[in-house]
Amino acid sequence: MNSTSQMWIVAKREFMERSKTNAFRITLVGLSVLIIVGIFGVSVITGDADAAAIGVGGVSPEGIVEDIEAVAEASGEDVIVTEYDSEALARDAIESGTVEAVLIDGETVVSQSSPSATVSSILATAAQANARKQVATELGLSDADVAMLVVPIVVQFVELEPTDAAEPEDSGDEARAVASFLSSMVLLTTIMMFGQFVAVGIVEEKQNRIVEVILSRVRTSSLLIGKVLGIGALGLLQVAALGAAAVLGLAIAPLPTFEGWDITSVGITAVLWLVFWFILGYLTYSFMYATLGATISRQEDMQSIAFIPAISIMPAYLLIVFSIEGGSNVWVRMASFVPLWSPIVMPFRINTGDAAIWEIALSIAIIVLAIVGMVMLGSRVYRGAALRTGGRVSVLDAWRSGSETAEVS
């Protein structure tokens, strides 16, 4: 049996065995349900958060509600206006928190505490516009003249020396940037979870002495690659399921922040780039976990090696946050060529339009070479440490032992 056949047999075995575990199924279903419920809950809580609740009461002048709504619309604000038959009912609404402020008799604004500047401006402007409209009507002016007097003018502000000369992002750029940032979070979580699965699988086989039988029939590199591919397929399946849950949740109860965002605003090309770099990132860190996992023989020692990949990937996340907050792009550009960081940094640069074609190609070439190197290193370390039980074996000792161990053909 050639090495490719061995690799796919191992990959299939890992996929089937891991997918049947209760831990995987509960995690997959639980996280998907949690995402949908969470989006629905946040949508319910924040559904009307942007709309200011305003009331009118007492002897309100004719058309005051329409004037308030017109001023709010001209200001780009959302308001909900409620009419109360008496001043007492209006005050009760304020005390109960139903409304933020009430315009009494078209001239007095009453509130529990100081209302927001937006609400104060809307009510004051509407009251003045309504008063001018009544005076204009008494003077016999035409409707066109009245409209010219009372319709609020939207003032435009022009900066001769703007503090930020950058072009404003359109909704597509913003959506792609947010999607890239969120994908980096998913990548971090998934790498830590499924990378450790690879290490755990290797340690289990060493504890059960199964590895002795397997290595007598399977090449070390085929065994290592098969494990990574099989568990990686589960990781990709889970990421796809969580993404589908998020899309379903936003379709049922869209969040105000993501209103109008869909797969078209993010772009299918951006999504494909995210998947591509997820695969490269998973392969890089999974082979690192596999190499480190081969050096231990007990599950209790897992924490002693798990922190190394976690620390290695954290600078990439910090650089993304630094970039979003307006930090220098020089460090981000340099980080996109570092194999341990490029799976997170480069897709962010690509989807925000900051990466040139040659930079993308160079980054891919570097990380592919790094993955090949990780496979060679991991295979030799695995071969040298797989049959050694007891305490932890150093990577250097395992490397030396690996050169003395015969490989299965």
Secondary structure, DSSP 8 states (H G I E B T S, - for coil): --HHHHHHHHHHHHHHHHHTSHHHHHHHHHHHHHHHHHHHHHHHHHTTTTEEEEEEESS--TTHHHHHHHHHHHTT-EEEEEE-SSHHHHHHHHHTTS-SEEEETTTEEEESS---HHHHHHHHHHHHHHHHHHHHHHTT--HHHHHHHHS--------SS-S--S----HHHHHHHHHHHHHHHHHHHHHHHHHHHHHHHHHHHHHTTHHHHHHTTS-HHHHHHHHHHHHHHHHHHHHHHHHHHHHHHHHHS--GGGTT--HHHH-HHHHHHHHHHHHHHHHHHHHHHHHHHTT--SGGGTHHHHHHHHHHHHHHHHHHHHHHTT--HHHHHHHTTSTTTHHHHHHHHHHTT---HHHHHHHHHHHHHHHHHHHHHHHHHHHHHTT--SS---HHHHHHHHTTS----
